[in-house]
Amino acid sequence: MSSLSYSIYPELNLVFIRATGNISVKSFFGSVLAISDDPKFVRGMSTLIDCTKLEVPATSMEDEQKYDEVVGELTDAQVRNYKRKLAVLAGDNLAAFGVSRMRQVPLSDSLLEMHVFRELREALEWLELTLPSNITLTADQAFDI
């Protein structure tokens, strides 16, 4: 089963997204962009995407165009003139790790700084976050994809 869900942690300045199953590129990016409509969302929040259970689909030219379109929107200095961090947690998912690593290179000089990690601890360190003992990251706001 495929799902894309998220939670916003204002106290951590963090959006946590969990992607599982086979999600199309169009659905993935459409959902991620829709998070900015959530009333708890604040510009400049860091994002942590858990892709450990994501099945990476084969991509088409249309998917690549959609990716370029979304990246253009996310990195447009006139629209989003603030720096953000995006950590991708791939764990042992080699496909998610490889695809995400390829995607991070074009973003390295943009307003959206992205890095891919195998362990949650490393991702949190890079995001400069320490989880309080009373917080466990969950994604309970589901998208209909």
Helices and strands as residue ranges (DSSP letters): E 3-9, G 10-12, E 14-22, H 25-34, G 35-37, E 46-55, H 61-74, E 84-89, H 94-107, E 112-117, H 120-126, E 141-142
